[in-house]
């Protein structure tokens, strides 16, 4: 086996000598440990080598070689997949981190975003142009992967999910050809991401913006169950009365240096800051507030502040469910879950809301969950390896308890980027992720990649 690997590496290195722009990092390189490192520090797989192309033509060259020599490969941008799937034992890694260009259109309504850019980098470049596009809250996440697989975030209600921003894409197909995605392929990319090829760039909608109103409204967390129940009872009343789409609220329980905290993460992306401040007062009225950091800021500054709160690597796994409402029954379940949440800085429980623009039914994507709902992000992660078992057990139990609530309130579909897929059958994952679009995704895969050249992309089909 070792001889076979050595032969593959020698042949690959010899081939790349004719393509000096492509950076080659074999296991023997001192740069290999850092290059193979991803967010999930518990992912112990060792890839065959890491390739760092510098242009779409370089990617095309590598894909053609990998296909001709039956070398499995993965694609890496931010390396933030929570299951660590950017690296696979014995597979080649094609690292797109050199692809960070942003080109704004002349009408300033769209921008071409290259496939390796991180969310912080994108926010910085667009803000310099007086523009923004929806992103998540973690600056080190690769933007294109976040957007293609759904993309919940603080601008969802106003502008839609990340997947809703995609207008076009440049793709390296299974034959290594650089193509412009047609409408059928675009629909598949919007939700199923890289199943069909390497996405070297996407064209997305952008929006003029001068400032945002963001911050954390932290409630008294001594009796965290009481705070959760009271907040959601009040928030449901606001929902029923009507909440403007410019406002997105993300509930979060996390471990701060001062102990466990429960907060409403507030984002107002409308131009009327005074109205946003009035809504921040309504949210603060939903409990006993011990800190309120809501203030005008910029999207780059907001993301940069978040960076200080996120560990660079962690061990564990995530769980998720989506529910139609945070009913009193669901809130009663969440309360005790938060009371016994492990104390690692990597452990978190978060509630993302899909309403407004993000919850509108759209026929242009295969994203599976298109109705108003709350997506539960249950992060069973620890910053140290020895804490992994405890946090994963907590997350699995929490997910099971949510599933035992009113079955009419729990949606049959779930968010791929948080779904625990490693122990699930591929068919079950597809049904859970794509819902009524499963056949459409499989038919497109058969049409575009019948030989399954992109066999290690997310989600696994076999």
Protein Blocks (a to p, Z undefined) as FASTA:
>chain_A
ZZmmmmmmmmmmmmmmmmmmbccddfklmklmmmmpcfblmlmbdcfbdcddfbfklmmm
mmmmmmmnopacdddfklpafnlpmbcghiacddfklmmcccddfklpaccddfkbcfkl
mmmmmmmnopacdddfbfkbcfklmmmnnopafklmmnopfklmpmbdcdddfkopacdd
dfklmmmmnonammnoccfbdcddddddfbdceddddddfklmmlmmmmmmmmmmmmmmn
opafkbccdddddddfkbccdddddddfbfblmlmmmmmmmmmmnpccfbdcbdcddfkl
mmmmmmmmpcfbdcddddddddfbdcfklmmmmmmmmmmgcfbfkbccdddddehjllpc
cfkbcbfbdcdddddddddbdfbfklmmmmmmmmmmmmmmmmmmcfklpcfbdcfklpcf
klpcfklmmmmmnmmmmmmmmmmmmmmmmnommlmbccdfZZ
